[in-house]
Amino acid sequence: MSMLLDWQQRFIAAMRTSERADADLGQDNGLKVYRNNIRHSLVEALEIAFPHTRTLLGERFFSALANDYVTIDPPRDPRLNRYGEGLINRLDYHPALENFRFVADICRLERARLDVSHAGEAISFDALQLSQHKNLDELYVLPHPASRCVRCRHDVVEIWDAMEQGEKATALGPNGPGYWMVIRRQRKVSFHRINDNSALLYGILSMALPLGATLEMLSDPSDMGPEALGLALGELLGLGALAYAPDYPTSSLKDSGALL
């Protein structure tokens, strides 16, 4: 290991602890300034990524949660827009939020919005294109890279809509758990509540099986049945949640889309 690489690794480790660092890394006061700047930048990144979550939790609670999070779970990717996914798990299990687990659902939707906002471009696969393919066993259709399917454990439709409009959050809806499709068209991100069958189909398509094999697998009435399957496929096509991958498995769409 080179001396420079060793120094860099020790410096990074020193940024993650308040313990006294090796003398060659710098003075303790200077290192403290660096640590505080890093912590502030990471907390600020979380505030920008999850504004509705912050509003629901309150500034003081969110700040304490974020400061704790950045200490335990530092970034593993240099792109700060990818930071903060683990915050959802902390909201799911934080003891103080036992009666407010719906906040984690709002956080999931905000995370999905951030992901699709920075996702790659692709042309959506539509019903007309589907009609032009006679052999579905050679057709690969994958989730659109700028789409995410999110499972919310609560009916947060009214809360989300109110917060998006800058209004006071309302009560939970009566519909219970459900799936949302978050998708970007050009520069606009939209949110759509979808049925369970559409979410199931979306998830299986992310496995990159030929479309014909996927439809055959799900067409059995014990799974979905032809009519329900047709409606699910139609919903995904109508939302623009799918993309054509003619060169799969080398396609750049291989790792696109996600089920959160």
N, C-alpha and C positions, 0 to 999 in steps of 0.2 A: 504494500500500500504506500502511495506517495505521501510525502510530508504534508503537501497541500490538502489532499483528500482527507487525511487523518485530522488535520486542523478544522476543516469544514464540518466534518461529522461531529467532532467534539463541540464545535460552536453551536451547531443545531441542537445537540443534546442539552447544552447549557441554556438555550432559550426556553426549554421545556421544564426547567426546574429552578427553584429559588436557592438551591444549595450553592455554596461557594465554588466558583469555577477555577480552572487552572489559570495560573498567572499569565500565560502567553495568550490567552483569549481576550484579555482586556481587563480594565478596572471594574470592580463590582458595580459601582454607580453607573458607569456607562452601559454595562450589560443590562442593568435594571431598566434603563431607558429603552433599550432595544426590546426587552421583554414586554414592557408596557405598550410600546407602539404596535408590536405584533398582536398582542391581546386585543387592543382597541380596534385594529383593522379587522380582525376576525369577528369580533362582536358586531361591528358595524356592517360587515358582510351579511351576517345573520339577520340583522334588523332590516336591511334592504330586501333580502330574499323573502322574509316572512312578516310583512307589515300587518296583515290581518291577525296572525297568531299573536303578535306583540300587542295589538289592541285588545284582544280578548283576555290575555293574561295580565295586562297592566304593565306599564313600563318597568316598575321595580322588580316584579316577579320575573319578567322576561330577561331583564339585565342579569339578575342573579343566575337564572338558568343558563343563559348564554355564556357567562363567564365560567361557570362550572363546566360546561360542555367543551369550550375551547381548551381547557386545561386537560381534560380526559381524552379528548378525541381531536388531535390536531389534523390539519389537512394532509391528505395523501396525494393530492393532485395540485399542481401549481395554479390551476384555473379556479379562482375563488367562486365562480358561479356554480361550481360543482360541490361546493362545501355545504355541509349541514344536513345531509340525508339522515344521519344518525339521530338528529334531534327529534325526529318523529317517534322513534322507539322510546326515548326518554319521556315524551308526553304520554305515550301509551301506558307507561308503568309508574309514573311519578305518583307517590302516595298522596300528595296534596291535591292531585287532580282527579281523584277517584270519581267525583260527581261531574267532572267536566272533560270526559274522554273525547267528546266531540271536537275539542280544540285540535286534537291530533289529526282529525279528518280535514279540517281547514288547512292545517300544515301540509298534509299530503297534496291537496289541490294546489297550494302555492308552490310546492316543490315540483309538481308536474308542469305547472306553467313556466317555471324557470327552465326546466329541461327542454321543453318543446320550443321555447323562445330561442335557444341556442343550438337546436338540432339542425342537421343538414337538410338540404332541399331535395325534393323528389316530386315527380309528377304523379298525382293520385290516379289509381286504377279505378275505372268506373264501369257501369253496366254495359255501355256500348263496347268497350274494349273486351269485356268478358264474352259478349256475344260473338266476337270475331275469332275466338279460340275454340276449335273443335275438339282438340285432345287436351282435356284438363289434367291428364296424368303427366303431361310435360309442361304444365303451367305452374310457375312459382309466383305466388302473391304473398307478400309479407306486410306486417304492420308498417304504416308510413313512419319514417324516421322522426317526423315532427308530430307524433301522437303518443299519448300515454293513456292506458286504461287504469283507472284508480278505483279501488274498492274502499268505500266509506262505510264505517260501522254504524253510522247514524244518518238520519235524513237531515242533511245540513243545507238543503236547497235554499230555504228562506233566509237562513243566516248568511250564506255566501252571497246571495243576491243583494241583501241589505248592505253588507259591508262593501261590496263592489260599487254601490251607489253612494257610499259615504254616509249611510244611515245607521241608526242604532240597531245592533243585532237583535233578531227576534228569537222566538222559541224554536225548538226542534220540530220538524214535521212528523207526521204520523206513519210514514212509510218504512221506517227502519233501514237496515243495511241495503246498500245498492252500489251499482257501478256508474262511474262517470267516464266519458271520453273527453280528454283534453287534447285539442288539436290546433295547430297553427296553419292558417291559410294566408299565404304571403306574410304580412306582418301582424295579422290579427289572430289572437288566441281566443278560442271559444270553448265553452263547457257544455256538455250534453249528458243528461242522465240516460243511460242505455239499459236494456233489459239483460237478464242474466245469460241468456243464450248468446247474445251478441258478444258479451264479455268472454264467454267460453270459447267461441269461435276465434275471436281475436287472439286469445292466449295460445290456442293450438296452432294458429297460423304462424305465430312467432317461433314455432319449432321447425319451420321451414320444410314442411312436407309438401309434396305436390298438391295442388288444390283439389284435384280429383280424388286423391287418397283421403284427404281431410273430409271432404263432403261425404264420401262413401262411409267413412268411419262414424260420422255423426248422424247419418240419415236413418239409422236404426231407431225405431220408436222408443226403445229403452234409453236412448241417449237424448235425442232431440226430435227426431222425426223430420220428414221432408218439408212439411209446411213451415214448421218453426225454424228449420235450418234456412229455408229460403228467405224468411223475414229477417233473420239475423244477418245473413249475407247482404241483403238489400239495405239494411240499416247501416252497416259498415261502409258499403259502397257509396251510399248517399251522403254520409258524413265526410267522405274523402279520407277515411282512416287506413286505407290499404294502398300499397304501391306495387308496381310490376317489377319483378327481378328477372329479366330475361337471361342474365349471365350467371345466375346462382349455380354453384355455391361460392363463386369468386366475387359476387356482387357486393358493392359497398353498402347495400341495405341489410346485409347479413345480421348485423347486430342492432338493427333499428327497432324502434318501438319498445314498449315495456309494459308489464302488468304490475302495478304498484299496490 
